[in-house]
């Protein structure tokens, strides 16, 4: 890139960064004005996707993971399929999804994209919302059908965002009963959980697991340049995960686009910050090939950041990040799908 990029390139970077935000109900639904189109981002010849180990599972996964929510944002199904296959053809092996994304369309489209031998090339993850064994079992069966697979590599309990969630999941007739049974039956390989609200809730979920003799294989949480300044998952939860060799799934590297609006960090800086942490994979939403190419380029070009560079970036973002203004998933219900749709916790009906 030239030393003094044009306004057009600046707007492309800004728009693409916003569109790269991790998936959630409150995220932008489509590339924003200025997002790069196919061909705008020139991928380096022979670019190689870095891989990392997914905690104690020993599985190797791509540094970038393809977010599932944005897969069903394009109007045409064939465009969704093209995005998924373009990602895989360029080294992305980690596929994110969720039972509730786009009323099931995200899983349906991904299932079609993973036909013709593509399923064997990826590590497939989805999430379920059920807090009862019955709801979990039914949601999981629907996900298996939509994704057109007999085995899902990783299933995560979605939106652990309430202090009562851990007890519900581990209680009699709760989520864990169904997931452990599904694992024993060979329908899933690994078990994790996700959440974006408060690190204290993540820690409670981890502790209850330990108390029950269970260690999660993975945990998904927000990791970005604003996080260290407010209710920090990086500072409070990440050390526990690394201590127990639990796979770290970073999400919301751009705070669902809001971080760029603070004008304290560029899209590439945001992505590289998340990649610089001991993350197994950084999950990002890509609803066009152009946006996907920017994510690929960021991964291909990533090199560990010097401590001075990290310190400078955190000092620059500290004033904007201290109250959580650019992490609305922590401070509001805007991104809480199961709060807006509480029946997802107890039924398999969208």
Beta strands, then each sheet from edge to edge (+ up, - down):
strand 1: 51-53
strand 2: 60-62
strand 3: 64-66
strand 4: 94-95
strand 5: 123-128
strand 6: 152-157
strand 7: 188-194
strand 8: 218-222
strand 9: 247-251
strand 10: 281-284
sheet 1: 1+ 2-
sheet 2: 3+ 4+ 5+ 6+ 7+ 8+ 9+ 10+ 3+
end
